[in-house]
Amino acid sequence: MRTLIKARFVVRLGYACLLLLLGTVSFVWADLSLSVNSNVHIQADRIEYLKDQGLVIASGQVHIQQDQVHLYADKIRYDMTAQNIFAEGHVIWQDESQEIEAKNLTYNLRDKKGKAFDIKTTSPPWISTGSEIDIEDRKITIKNAVTTTCDYVEGYRHYFLKSDRITIYSGDYLVAENVVMY
């Protein structure tokens, strides 16, 4: 497996000049970019690459892209061998037709499967919240779900569906189990 690593550093010159005048040399802000294989790209304020462990740890405005999947988080841990990602802190996962917001998320880039907790997802026209979500290619399953097409805040929604489990298929349709309509 051939690994291509490239990094780009950008430093805000105003802060760097100010620090030089004060006699201190330090990087205040940096933007790093890492390409692994040719289909996984990582951008973050800080990236640590542990070659012997096959591990990438990125923090600060992290963005990972593989084909149509984009993952944004405050911090990620990426196991390059297993292709597993663990993301935490304001996590947003997007593909062609779905977007998931979560506190934390695990995702396998090879299998295109993952799991997230305390979620909100938009898969037009559906807006859903739930305790847990299973992500698969072109399908998501939400546990303890509340779903609506009304984008008003909770308490002002015209209606919503509450169910044990809702499966959304690429924004086309959904299947709900044990549903109560409010």
C-alpha positions in Angstrom: 0.0 0.0 0.0 1.5 3.3 -1.1 1.0 6.2 1.1 1.4 9.8 -0.1 1.8 12.4 2.6 1.8 16.1 1.8 1.4 19.0 4.2 0.7 22.7 3.8 1.4 25.2 6.5 -0.2 28.7 6.5 0.7 31.1 9.3 -1.1 34.4 9.9 1.7 36.8 9.3 0.2 39.6 11.6 0.4 37.4 14.7 3.9 36.0 13.7 5.3 39.5 13.2 3.8 40.6 16.6 5.4 37.6 18.3 8.8 38.3 16.6 8.7 41.9 17.9 8.0 40.6 21.4 11.0 38.2 21.1 9.0 35.0 21.0 8.8 32.7 17.9 5.7 30.5 17.9 3.1 29.4 15.4 -0.2 30.8 16.5 -2.4 29.2 13.8 -1.6 26.6 11.1 -3.7 24.9 8.5 -2.5 21.4 7.6 -3.6 19.1 4.8 -2.8 15.4 4.5 -3.6 13.1 1.6 -3.5 9.4 2.4 -3.7 7.0 -0.5 -5.4 9.1 -3.1 -9.0 9.0 -1.9 -8.8 10.1 1.8 -8.0 13.8 2.4 -7.6 15.3 5.9 -7.4 19.0 6.8 -7.1 20.4 10.3 -5.3 23.0 12.4 -3.1 20.3 13.8 -2.3 16.8 12.5 -0.1 14.2 14.1 0.9 11.2 11.9 2.2 8.2 13.9 3.7 6.2 11.0 4.8 3.2 13.0 1.2 2.8 14.4 -0.6 3.8 11.2 -2.5 6.4 13.1 -3.5 10.0 12.3 -4.7 12.3 15.1 -6.1 15.6 14.0 -7.7 18.5 16.0 -9.1 21.9 15.3 -11.5 22.3 12.4 -11.0 18.8 11.1 -12.3 17.9 7.7 -12.0 14.4 6.2 -13.2 13.7 2.7 -13.5 10.3 0.9 -15.4 10.5 -2.4 -18.8 11.9 -1.6 -18.5 11.5 2.2 -17.4 14.6 4.2 -16.8 14.4 8.0 -16.2 17.5 10.1 -15.3 17.5 13.8 -13.2 19.2 16.5 -11.0 16.1 16.9 -10.6 12.8 15.1 -8.5 9.6 15.4 -8.0 7.8 12.2 -6.6 4.2 12.1 -5.2 3.9 8.5 -4.9 0.1 8.6 -8.4 -0.7 9.8 -9.8 2.5 8.1 -11.7 3.4 11.3 -12.4 7.0 12.3 -13.5 8.1 15.7 -14.7 11.7 15.7 -15.8 13.9 18.6 -16.9 17.4 19.3 -19.5 19.0 17.1 -19.4 16.2 14.5 -21.1 16.6 11.1 -21.2 13.7 8.7 -22.4 14.3 5.1 -22.9 12.3 1.9 -24.8 13.1 -1.3 -28.3 13.3 0.3 -27.9 13.1 4.1 -26.4 15.1 6.9 -25.9 13.9 10.5 -24.9 16.1 13.5 -23.7 14.2 16.6 -21.6 14.5 19.7 -19.4 11.6 18.6 -19.2 9.2 15.7 -17.4 6.1 14.6 -17.1 5.4 10.9 -15.3 2.8 8.7 -14.2 4.3 5.4 -13.8 0.8 3.8 -17.2 -0.6 4.7 -18.9 2.8 4.7 -20.7 2.0 8.0 -20.8 3.9 11.2 -22.6 4.7 14.4 -23.3 8.1 16.1 -25.0 9.1 19.4 -27.3 12.0 20.4 -28.0 12.9 16.8 -29.9 15.2 14.5 -30.1 14.4 10.8 -31.5 16.0 7.8 -32.3 14.0 4.8 -34.6 16.2 2.8 -37.5 16.5 3.4 -37.0 14.6 6.7 -35.6 16.2 9.9 -34.9 13.6 12.6 -33.4 13.4 16.1 -32.6 10.4 18.1 -30.4 8.7 20.7 -28.4 6.6 18.3 -28.0 6.1 14.5 -26.5 3.4 12.4 -25.0 4.6 9.1 -24.8 2.4 6.1 -24.4 3.1 2.4 -27.5 5.0 1.2 -29.4 4.1 4.4 -29.5 5.3 8.0 -31.4 3.8 11.0 -32.3 6.0 14.0 -33.3 4.6 17.4 -35.8 6.4 19.7 -36.5 8.8 16.8 -38.6 11.9 16.4 -39.1 12.8 12.7 -40.9 15.6 10.9 -40.8 17.7 7.7 -41.6 20.8 9.7 -38.4 22.8 10.4 -39.8 24.8 13.3 -38.2 24.3 16.7 -39.5 21.8 19.1 -42.7 23.0 20.7 -43.8 24.8 17.6 -43.8 22.0 15.1 -47.1 21.4 13.3 -46.6 17.6 13.7 -44.0 15.0 14.3 -43.7 11.2 14.3 -42.2 9.5 17.4 -41.1 5.9 17.0 -38.8 3.2 18.3 -36.9 3.0 15.0 -36.9 4.9 11.7 -34.9 3.8 8.7 -34.3 6.5 6.0 -33.3 5.4 2.5 -31.3 8.1 0.8 -33.9 10.8 1.4 -36.4 8.9 -0.9 -38.6 7.4 1.8 -38.6 6.2 5.4 -39.9 3.2 7.2 -40.9 3.7 10.9 -41.7 1.0 13.5 -44.1 1.5 16.5 -45.1 5.0 15.4 -47.2 7.6 17.3 -48.1 10.8 15.4 -48.4 14.1 17.3 
